[in-house]
């Protein structure tokens, strides 16, 4: 049996994601359920988050986020990275 990809639009993905109990990532029309992490992965991510957060503090216009915030690129990709930093003022809007 061959799996046939079902492409959806970014708008369809976002609508589905708002209602979903689990997180999904979107890559050029394809949607992937996110797998759970391991204990080691979680410890590494937590240590990294703590170090970067201490580095930035409150004295910068940049913002640091953990894996609870979705990141997108030109409506082609939507990800939940473990951590990311943005210094773009447009990213301060809650979406």
PyMOL commands that place a pseudoatom at each C-alpha (Angstrom):
pseudoatom trace, name=CA, resn=UNK, resi=1, chain=A, elem=C, hetatm=0, pos=[0.000, 0.000, 0.000]
pseudoatom trace, name=CA, resn=UNK, resi=2, chain=A, elem=C, hetatm=0, pos=[1.269, 3.482, -0.854]
pseudoatom trace, name=CA, resn=UNK, resi=3, chain=A, elem=C, hetatm=0, pos=[0.365, 6.529, 1.219]
pseudoatom trace, name=CA, resn=UNK, resi=4, chain=A, elem=C, hetatm=0, pos=[-0.983, 9.347, -0.921]
pseudoatom trace, name=CA, resn=UNK, resi=5, chain=A, elem=C, hetatm=0, pos=[-0.085, 12.806, 0.430]
pseudoatom trace, name=CA, resn=UNK, resi=6, chain=A, elem=C, hetatm=0, pos=[-3.006, 15.084, 1.211]
pseudoatom trace, name=CA, resn=UNK, resi=7, chain=A, elem=C, hetatm=0, pos=[-1.919, 18.688, 0.658]
pseudoatom trace, name=CA, resn=UNK, resi=8, chain=A, elem=C, hetatm=0, pos=[-3.711, 21.425, 2.572]
pseudoatom trace, name=CA, resn=UNK, resi=9, chain=A, elem=C, hetatm=0, pos=[-3.414, 25.198, 2.543]
pseudoatom trace, name=CA, resn=UNK, resi=10, chain=A, elem=C, hetatm=0, pos=[-1.722, 27.157, 5.334]
pseudoatom trace, name=CA, resn=UNK, resi=11, chain=A, elem=C, hetatm=0, pos=[-5.139, 28.551, 6.300]
pseudoatom trace, name=CA, resn=UNK, resi=12, chain=A, elem=C, hetatm=0, pos=[-6.592, 25.038, 6.610]
pseudoatom trace, name=CA, resn=UNK, resi=13, chain=A, elem=C, hetatm=0, pos=[-3.610, 23.965, 8.719]
pseudoatom trace, name=CA, resn=UNK, resi=14, chain=A, elem=C, hetatm=0, pos=[-3.998, 26.922, 11.089]
pseudoatom trace, name=CA, resn=UNK, resi=15, chain=A, elem=C, hetatm=0, pos=[-7.738, 26.275, 11.480]
pseudoatom trace, name=CA, resn=UNK, resi=16, chain=A, elem=C, hetatm=0, pos=[-7.125, 22.583, 12.251]
pseudoatom trace, name=CA, resn=UNK, resi=17, chain=A, elem=C, hetatm=0, pos=[-4.272, 23.395, 14.639]
pseudoatom trace, name=CA, resn=UNK, resi=18, chain=A, elem=C, hetatm=0, pos=[-6.471, 25.760, 16.698]
pseudoatom trace, name=CA, resn=UNK, resi=19, chain=A, elem=C, hetatm=0, pos=[-8.889, 22.889, 17.394]
pseudoatom trace, name=CA, resn=UNK, resi=20, chain=A, elem=C, hetatm=0, pos=[-6.369, 20.074, 17.828]
pseudoatom trace, name=CA, resn=UNK, resi=21, chain=A, elem=C, hetatm=0, pos=[-5.392, 18.501, 21.145]
pseudoatom trace, name=CA, resn=UNK, resi=22, chain=A, elem=C, hetatm=0, pos=[-1.937, 17.644, 19.741]
pseudoatom trace, name=CA, resn=UNK, resi=23, chain=A, elem=C, hetatm=0, pos=[0.591, 19.801, 17.902]
pseudoatom trace, name=CA, resn=UNK, resi=24, chain=A, elem=C, hetatm=0, pos=[1.410, 19.476, 14.247]
pseudoatom trace, name=CA, resn=UNK, resi=25, chain=A, elem=C, hetatm=0, pos=[4.088, 20.948, 12.024]
pseudoatom trace, name=CA, resn=UNK, resi=26, chain=A, elem=C, hetatm=0, pos=[3.395, 22.119, 8.495]
pseudoatom trace, name=CA, resn=UNK, resi=27, chain=A, elem=C, hetatm=0, pos=[5.803, 21.831, 5.578]
pseudoatom trace, name=CA, resn=UNK, resi=28, chain=A, elem=C, hetatm=0, pos=[4.712, 23.014, 2.144]
pseudoatom trace, name=CA, resn=UNK, resi=29, chain=A, elem=C, hetatm=0, pos=[1.218, 21.603, 2.305]
pseudoatom trace, name=CA, resn=UNK, resi=30, chain=A, elem=C, hetatm=0, pos=[1.916, 18.487, 4.380]
pseudoatom trace, name=CA, resn=UNK, resi=31, chain=A, elem=C, hetatm=0, pos=[1.047, 18.162, 8.072]
pseudoatom trace, name=CA, resn=UNK, resi=32, chain=A, elem=C, hetatm=0, pos=[3.033, 16.046, 10.534]
pseudoatom trace, name=CA, resn=UNK, resi=33, chain=A, elem=C, hetatm=0, pos=[2.039, 15.165, 14.098]
pseudoatom trace, name=CA, resn=UNK, resi=34, chain=A, elem=C, hetatm=0, pos=[4.835, 15.967, 16.517]
pseudoatom trace, name=CA, resn=UNK, resi=35, chain=A, elem=C, hetatm=0, pos=[6.363, 13.079, 18.439]
pseudoatom trace, name=CA, resn=UNK, resi=36, chain=A, elem=C, hetatm=0, pos=[6.947, 13.287, 22.155]
pseudoatom trace, name=CA, resn=UNK, resi=37, chain=A, elem=C, hetatm=0, pos=[10.413, 14.092, 23.452]
pseudoatom trace, name=CA, resn=UNK, resi=38, chain=A, elem=C, hetatm=0, pos=[12.778, 12.065, 25.595]
pseudoatom trace, name=CA, resn=UNK, resi=39, chain=A, elem=C, hetatm=0, pos=[13.954, 12.823, 29.123]
pseudoatom trace, name=CA, resn=UNK, resi=40, chain=A, elem=C, hetatm=0, pos=[17.443, 13.669, 27.859]
pseudoatom trace, name=CA, resn=UNK, resi=41, chain=A, elem=C, hetatm=0, pos=[16.075, 15.965, 25.145]
pseudoatom trace, name=CA, resn=UNK, resi=42, chain=A, elem=C, hetatm=0, pos=[13.940, 17.794, 27.705]
pseudoatom trace, name=CA, resn=UNK, resi=43, chain=A, elem=C, hetatm=0, pos=[16.880, 18.284, 30.104]
pseudoatom trace, name=CA, resn=UNK, resi=44, chain=A, elem=C, hetatm=0, pos=[19.137, 19.605, 27.320]
pseudoatom trace, name=CA, resn=UNK, resi=45, chain=A, elem=C, hetatm=0, pos=[16.429, 21.982, 26.085]
pseudoatom trace, name=CA, resn=UNK, resi=46, chain=A, elem=C, hetatm=0, pos=[15.719, 23.219, 29.637]
pseudoatom trace, name=CA, resn=UNK, resi=47, chain=A, elem=C, hetatm=0, pos=[19.414, 23.887, 30.290]
pseudoatom trace, name=CA, resn=UNK, resi=48, chain=A, elem=C, hetatm=0, pos=[19.759, 25.748, 26.984]
pseudoatom trace, name=CA, resn=UNK, resi=49, chain=A, elem=C, hetatm=0, pos=[16.625, 27.803, 27.674]
pseudoatom trace, name=CA, resn=UNK, resi=50, chain=A, elem=C, hetatm=0, pos=[17.926, 28.804, 31.113]
pseudoatom trace, name=CA, resn=UNK, resi=51, chain=A, elem=C, hetatm=0, pos=[21.345, 29.868, 29.780]
pseudoatom trace, name=CA, resn=UNK, resi=52, chain=A, elem=C, hetatm=0, pos=[19.973, 31.913, 26.896]
pseudoatom trace, name=CA, resn=UNK, resi=53, chain=A, elem=C, hetatm=0, pos=[17.314, 33.517, 29.083]
pseudoatom trace, name=CA, resn=UNK, resi=54, chain=A, elem=C, hetatm=0, pos=[19.948, 34.602, 31.599]
pseudoatom trace, name=CA, resn=UNK, resi=55, chain=A, elem=C, hetatm=0, pos=[22.117, 35.953, 28.781]
pseudoatom trace, name=CA, resn=UNK, resi=56, chain=A, elem=C, hetatm=0, pos=[19.359, 38.163, 27.360]
pseudoatom trace, name=CA, resn=UNK, resi=57, chain=A, elem=C, hetatm=0, pos=[17.772, 39.306, 30.616]
pseudoatom trace, name=CA, resn=UNK, resi=58, chain=A, elem=C, hetatm=0, pos=[15.472, 42.324, 30.300]
pseudoatom trace, name=CA, resn=UNK, resi=59, chain=A, elem=C, hetatm=0, pos=[17.962, 44.737, 28.746]
pseudoatom trace, name=CA, resn=UNK, resi=60, chain=A, elem=C, hetatm=0, pos=[17.381, 43.977, 25.076]
pseudoatom trace, name=CA, resn=UNK, resi=61, chain=A, elem=C, hetatm=0, pos=[14.755, 44.469, 22.400]
pseudoatom trace, name=CA, resn=UNK, resi=62, chain=A, elem=C, hetatm=0, pos=[15.138, 40.825, 21.461]
pseudoatom trace, name=CA, resn=UNK, resi=63, chain=A, elem=C, hetatm=0, pos=[12.756, 38.226, 22.805]
pseudoatom trace, name=CA, resn=UNK, resi=64, chain=A, elem=C, hetatm=0, pos=[13.474, 34.634, 23.649]
pseudoatom trace, name=CA, resn=UNK, resi=65, chain=A, elem=C, hetatm=0, pos=[10.796, 31.945, 23.394]
pseudoatom trace, name=CA, resn=UNK, resi=66, chain=A, elem=C, hetatm=0, pos=[10.503, 28.279, 24.297]
pseudoatom trace, name=CA, resn=UNK, resi=67, chain=A, elem=C, hetatm=0, pos=[8.804, 25.472, 22.392]
pseudoatom trace, name=CA, resn=UNK, resi=68, chain=A, elem=C, hetatm=0, pos=[5.281, 26.667, 23.167]
pseudoatom trace, name=CA, resn=UNK, resi=69, chain=A, elem=C, hetatm=0, pos=[5.309, 29.265, 20.395]
pseudoatom trace, name=CA, resn=UNK, resi=70, chain=A, elem=C, hetatm=0, pos=[4.796, 28.427, 16.738]
pseudoatom trace, name=CA, resn=UNK, resi=71, chain=A, elem=C, hetatm=0, pos=[7.224, 29.896, 14.185]
pseudoatom trace, name=CA, resn=UNK, resi=72, chain=A, elem=C, hetatm=0, pos=[6.441, 30.316, 10.505]
pseudoatom trace, name=CA, resn=UNK, resi=73, chain=A, elem=C, hetatm=0, pos=[8.252, 31.205, 7.322]
pseudoatom trace, name=CA, resn=UNK, resi=74, chain=A, elem=C, hetatm=0, pos=[6.268, 32.660, 4.399]
pseudoatom trace, name=CA, resn=UNK, resi=75, chain=A, elem=C, hetatm=0, pos=[3.265, 30.370, 5.020]
pseudoatom trace, name=CA, resn=UNK, resi=76, chain=A, elem=C, hetatm=0, pos=[5.365, 27.457, 3.731]
pseudoatom trace, name=CA, resn=UNK, resi=77, chain=A, elem=C, hetatm=0, pos=[6.598, 26.177, 7.093]
pseudoatom trace, name=CA, resn=UNK, resi=78, chain=A, elem=C, hetatm=0, pos=[5.161, 26.217, 10.608]
pseudoatom trace, name=CA, resn=UNK, resi=79, chain=A, elem=C, hetatm=0, pos=[7.297, 24.751, 13.408]
pseudoatom trace, name=CA, resn=UNK, resi=80, chain=A, elem=C, hetatm=0, pos=[7.409, 24.522, 17.199]
pseudoatom trace, name=CA, resn=UNK, resi=81, chain=A, elem=C, hetatm=0, pos=[11.166, 24.831, 17.809]
pseudoatom trace, name=CA, resn=UNK, resi=82, chain=A, elem=C, hetatm=0, pos=[12.598, 24.065, 21.246]
pseudoatom trace, name=CA, resn=UNK, resi=83, chain=A, elem=C, hetatm=0, pos=[13.815, 27.658, 21.453]
pseudoatom trace, name=CA, resn=UNK, resi=84, chain=A, elem=C, hetatm=0, pos=[14.175, 30.728, 19.268]
pseudoatom trace, name=CA, resn=UNK, resi=85, chain=A, elem=C, hetatm=0, pos=[15.187, 34.362, 19.499]
pseudoatom trace, name=CA, resn=UNK, resi=86, chain=A, elem=C, hetatm=0, pos=[13.663, 37.213, 17.547]
pseudoatom trace, name=CA, resn=UNK, resi=87, chain=A, elem=C, hetatm=0, pos=[14.651, 40.870, 17.479]
pseudoatom trace, name=CA, resn=UNK, resi=88, chain=A, elem=C, hetatm=0, pos=[12.019, 41.886, 14.913]
pseudoatom trace, name=CA, resn=UNK, resi=89, chain=A, elem=C, hetatm=0, pos=[9.387, 44.208, 16.459]
pseudoatom trace, name=CA, resn=UNK, resi=90, chain=A, elem=C, hetatm=0, pos=[6.692, 42.618, 14.255]
pseudoatom trace, name=CA, resn=UNK, resi=91, chain=A, elem=C, hetatm=0, pos=[7.103, 39.421, 16.260]
pseudoatom trace, name=CA, resn=UNK, resi=92, chain=A, elem=C, hetatm=0, pos=[5.820, 41.079, 19.435]
pseudoatom trace, name=CA, resn=UNK, resi=93, chain=A, elem=C, hetatm=0, pos=[2.234, 40.795, 18.229]
pseudoatom trace, name=CA, resn=UNK, resi=94, chain=A, elem=C, hetatm=0, pos=[0.336, 37.918, 19.793]
pseudoatom trace, name=CA, resn=UNK, resi=95, chain=A, elem=C, hetatm=0, pos=[-0.932, 35.671, 17.006]
for i in range(1, 95): cmd.bond("trace and resi %d" % i, "trace and resi %d" % (i + 1))
show_as sticks, trace
zoom trace
